[in-house]
Amino acid sequence: MKRVISVSGLATLAVLCGAAAKAQSTPELEQLAERIRLRPTDYDATYDYVRLAVEQQAYDEAISALERLLMFNPKLGRAHMELGLLYVKTGAYPFATRHLREALKSSDISAAQRAQIEAQLPEFEKQTEASRFSGSVQLGLRAQSNAAYIPLGGLYQVGGVQSFSPSGRQSDWNSFELAQIAHDYDLQNQRGDVIETRGLVYSTQQFALPQYNVALFSASVGPRFALTEISPGLSVKPYVSGAASLVGDLNYVNTASAGLTFRQTFGDRLLLEPGFDWTQLWVNPGGAPGAATAQTFATLASGDVFTGSLSGSLRLLDAVRLEGRTAFSRANAFYVASQSSNQVDVQAMLRFEVDPPLPEIPRRWTIAPYARFTQLAFDAPNPLVDFFHARQDNALTYGLALDAPVDARFGFSGHLEFLRNDSNISSYRLHDVSVTFGPTGKF
């Protein structure tokens, strides 16, 4: 069972991080508190008090008000529902599921509220189990304006001399399959330690350029240890992971990694996750399209990659969340010094939850604009490409993602994405536009 984080612990964390998470008494909140003290069965005043208390993250006060209301009328479906969702915020899933099931027995909740509870209840009940499996599957189509990533104008540079590509820029469609699976095993100790296992399979089938078919297999496992004795909401996770990929029908890149991440949560508003990762790459240049020139133009090379990163998530409003990640990577190639590099990566996504077009749809939809900037700088010139200039790239990727669930298990998702890579060497200057869409399933 997960530990319940008290509001006092949340307030302490907020002070430490400089956020205003601690509940601040306001005249309106004080007036409502006095009103429900004198008139404990004033339902509207109680719900207004709960709304304001939740906005200020005073979860204990909101829970107490709803529990008191249910003492006078145990059959209030709305009170059971709001209380259950509050217990979800604090991680008290057994209490949450009990109250949500009571809400389903009531006749004073709307059809939309009933559908919302029924859609989320299996997920919350799963959190009470020691062994928890979850996952998702997406099938779909993708259209690309530059499927082979041909440089602008078709200009390649070999030995400092520019030449035109024999094949021009070509658009293409592909089908794809993406499956993700997660397993959490709760060690059921008082700290709330969990062993986390993750897996991913991704594959594409190009319609006109089968040599660019891609397949990726990856998995990671590691224990997450709660460090609540140091700071409430703090955990650490050492992990190992591995991946293998195919381009066309040949193995291209294999990786083995080990890393360590820390996670600090501040209520349900803010999450920070610094980490460090060491990865060893094995690259088979003959596994890429155009094997004869792959080693000349490849970005990846066999070697070690060391990455430090900081990820975060901040809930700006109830239905708006900002997510981001920044990372610095140092790649040391085993054999070719000119393929050693430094990379800076900055990503951001703004998630907007919106009501679906039909009230019968139980889950909100998500619209998410996102952007990613990557700067890649190699140590030395590659004489096979340019005798005098070490490659430097600035890549900007931006787009819009949509997640549109229809019910608890089925939905649709897609994105529109633009890629622009600027480089001091013509071989790597390129643009691409892609559109992806397809059905999704969750379990």
N, C-alpha and C positions, 0 to 999 in steps of 0.2 A: 504494500500500500504506500502511496506517496504521502509525504508529510504535509501537514497543513501549515502554511506560512502565515503567521499572525500579522495583524495590521501594524503592531508595534515593530515587528521585524522589518516590514516594508518601509516604515517611516525612518528607521535607522539607516537602512540602505539608501534611501533617498537623500538623507542629509549627507551621507558619505560621498555620493556622486554629484551633489550640488543640485539635485532636482527637487521640485516642490511636490513630492509625493505625499508628504505628511498631511493628514486631514487638517484643514484650516477652518475653524468655526466662522460662519458668516451669520449676519443677522437673520437672513431667511431660514437658514438651517436651524438656528436657535429657536426661532419662532415656531417652526414645524415640530421641533423636539418637544417644546412645551405643550403644543396643541395635542400631540398624540399621547403625551403623558396624562393630560387631563381627560382626553377622549380616545382611549385605546382602540375603539372600534371604528374610528374615522378612517375608512379605507383609503379615500383619495389623499388625505393628508399623509398617511403612512407611505403610500406609493411615491408621493412627491418627495418625502424625506429620503426614501431609499434611492431615488434617482439622483438627488443632490449628493448624498453620501458616496455613492458609487463614482460619480464624477470626480470626487476628491480622494478616491481610493480608500475611503473609510469603510472597508468591507466588514469589519467586526460590528460596527454600528448598524450597517444596513442589514446584516444577518440577524442581529438581535431584534431589530424592529419587525422583521418579517416573522421570526419565530414567535414573538409576542402576539402578533396579529393572528397567527394560526392557533394560539392557545385559546383565543376567543371564538374562532371559527375554523376548525380543522379541515373544512371542505373547500376552502378558497383555492380554486385552480390557479389563478394568476399568481397568488402568493407562493404556492408550491413551485410554480414554474420559475419565477424570479429568484427564489431561494436556491433552487437547483442550479441555475446558471451562475449564481454567485459562488456556490461551492465549487463549481468547475474552475472559476478564476483562482481559487485558493488551492486547487489540487486535491480537494477532499471528494474524490469521485464516488465512494460508497454513499455518502450523504447526498451527493448530487443526484445519483441515479434513483435513490429512494424517493426524493421529492419530485423528480420529473415523472416517475411512474404514478405518484399520487395525482399529479396534475392531469395525466391522461385519463384518470378515472372521473375527473370533474366534468360538469356540463357547462361551466362558465368560461371556457377558453374557446377561442375562435377556431375555425377549420384551418386557417393558416398557421396559428400557433401550434395546433395539434400536429400538423404536418412537419413543422420545424422540429418539434420534440422527437417525433418518430424518426426523422432523418438523422438526428445527432445522437440519440440514446444508445444505439449499438456501439458507436465509437467511444462514448463515455464508459459504458459497461466493460468494454475491452480493457480500459485502463485499470480496472480493479483486479484483473487476472495477473498471475505471475508470469505467464508466457504469452506474449502478445505479437501476433502477426498482422501486418498491414501491407498494402501495396497498391499499385496502379498500373494500368495498361493503356497505351494510346496507339491507335492506328491512324494513318492519315496520308495526305499527299502534300508534297512540297514543290513549289515552282521557284527556279532560280534564274536570274538574268545572266549569270556568269558561272555556270556550273563547274567549269574546269579551272576557274580562277586565272584566266589569261590576263596578263598585264595590260594596262591602258595602251591603246594603239597597237597591241600585239608586239611590243618592243621588248626583246630579251637582250641582256648584256652578257657576253661571253669573252673573257680575257680583255675586258675594256672596250670591246667593239659591239655596237648595237646591231641587232638583226631582227627581222620580222619573224613572228611565229608562223610555221607552215599551216597551222590551223587557227582560224580567227576565233574571236569571242563567240561562245555558243551557249544559248539558254537550254534548259532541260527541266523535265519533271522527274520526280522520284516518289515512290511509295516508301513508307518507313514504319517501323515498329519500335516502340519504346516500352520496356517493362521495368518497374522498380519494385523492390520488395524490402521490407524492414521487419526485423524481429528484435524485440526487447525482452530480456529475461530479468525480471525483478528479483533481486536476491533476498527481498523481504526482510531486510534488517532495518533497524530503526533509522539509519541514515538515509535509506532510499537508494542504495547503490543498484545499478542496472548494467547488464552486459548488452551492448548495442551491436547488431549485425546489419549491414546494408549490402544490397546487391543491385546491379543494373545491367541490362542488356539493351543494345540499340543497334539497329541495322537499317540500311537503305538499299533500294533497288532503282538505279537510274534507268530511264526509259531509252535514252539515246547514247549514253556514255557509260556503259557497264564497267569500264575500267576504273571508274570512280565510285563504285559501290563500297560502302563502309560497313564494318561490323565492329562493335566494341563490347567487351565484357569486363566488368569490374566488381570488386567486392572489398569490404572492409569490416573489421571486427575490433572491438575494444571495450573495456569496462569503463563506466562513468561513475566516479566516486564523488559523493556529496561531501562538501567541506563546510557544512553548516556551522561547525564549531568555530571556524575562522570567520565566516561571514554568511548570514542567511542568503540562500539563493546562489551560492558559489559551488561549482563542481569542476572536476578535472577529468580528462579522458585521454589516456594513452591508447594508441591504436596502431594496427598494421593494415596495409591494403595492397592490392595488386590489380593490374589491368593488362589486357591483351587486345590488340586491334588488328583488323584485316583491311587492306585496300585492294579492291579487285578480289582475287582469290588467294592472295599471298599475305602472310603475316608481315606487318610493318613495324609496329611499336609494342614493346612489352615494358611494364613498369613494376617496381616493387618499392613500397614506401613505408616509413614509420614516422609517427608524429605525436604531438601532444597539444591538446587544446584546453583552455580554461573557459568556463562559461559563468558569467555573473548576470543574474536577473534582478531587476528592480521592479517588484510588483509585476503587473502584466503590461507595463508600458515600455520598459527599456530592457534590452538584452545586449550584452557585449561579449565577444568571443575572440580573444587573441589566441594565436597558435603558431606552431613551428612544425615544418615538415621536411624530411629528407627523402628524396626519390632517386632511384637509380633507373636510368633509361637504357634500353637495348633497342637500337634502331637498325632495321634491315633495309638499306637503300634499294635493294632489288625488289622490295615489296611495294614500292610506290609506282604510280604510272610513269612511264618514261624512265625506266631503270638506268639507262645509260647516262642521263643527266640529273638523276635524282640527287646524287651525292653533291653535285655542283650547286644546286639551288635549294637544297633542303634547309628548313629552319631548325629541325630537330637533329640531334646527333647523340650517339651513345655517350653517356657520362652521368655525372651527379648533378642534381638540382636541389638547392637549399632555398626554402621559402619561409618567410615570416609574414603573417597576415593578421588583420584585425577585421572581424565581421561585426555587424550590429543591426539591431532592429528597434525602431522607435514608433510607438503608436501615437500619432499626432492628434487624431480624433477617434471616436468610437469606430468609424468605418474607414479610416485612413491610416496606413502604416508605411513608414519609410524604411527600406532595407538597403544595406550597403556593404561593400567589402573593399579593402585596399590591401595590396600585397606587393612585396618585393621578392624577386627570385634571382638567384645567382646560379647559372648553368656552367659547369666545367666539363668541356668535352674531353673524352679520353684520348682521341687520336689527332684531331685537327684544332689547333689553337684558334683559328679564325672562326670556329663555330661555338666558342665560349661567349657568353653574353650576360647582360643584366636586363631585367625586365621589371617594369613598374606597371601595375594593373589596378585600375580604379573602376568600381561598378556601383550603380545605384538604381533602385527600382521604387516607384511610388505606387502602392496598391490601394485602389479605391474599391470598396465593397458597395455594390448598388443593389437595390431591390430588383428581382426578376420581373419580366413583363407580365407574368400571370401569378396571382396570389396562391395558386395550387402548387407552385414550385417552392419546395421547402427551404432551399439554401440560397443565400445571396450569390450574385455573380461578382467576379473580380475583373476590373479593367486596370492594367498596369503599364504605364509608360516606363521605359528603362533606357539606360545608356551605359556604355562601357568604353573606357579609354585605356589603350595599352601602348606603352613605349618600349621598344626593343632596340638595344644597342649592343653590337658585337665588338669584341676586343680588338680585332685586327682585320685588315682587308683579306678577302678571299681571292687569291690571284686567278682562280678559274673564272671569276666573275668580274672583278675590278682590281687592278693592281694597286691603286692608290687610296681608295675610300673604303673604310669599314662601314658595313651596312648599318643604317639607322632607320627604324620604322616608327611611325605614329599612326595607330589604327583607331578609328572611331566606329563603334557599332551602336545603333540606337533603333528603337522600335516600340511596338505596342503589343501587349499580350492580353488575351482574353481567356478566362476560365468560366464556362457557363454550365454548371450542373443542372440536370433536369430532375433528378431525385438523388437519394443517398448514394447510389451506386453508379449511375450513368450520367454522362454529360458530353459536352464538346469543349474543345480548346483550340487555340490557334494564335498565330502572331504574324505581324508584318515587320520585317527587319531590313535595315539599310547598313551596309558595310562600306567603309572607305579606308583604304590603307595608303598613306603617303610615305614615300621612301626616297632616300637620296640615290637609289639605284633603280633604274627603270624596270628591271625584272620583277619588282615587288610592288609597283604601283597598280592598284586595282580598285574597282568598284563592284558591288554586287547588291541586288535586291532580291529578297526571298519572301514568299508567302507560304505559311503552313496552316493546315486545318485538318481536324479529324475528331472522331468520337473517342471518349475516354471511359474507362471503367475502374472502379475502386473497390477494394475489399479490405 
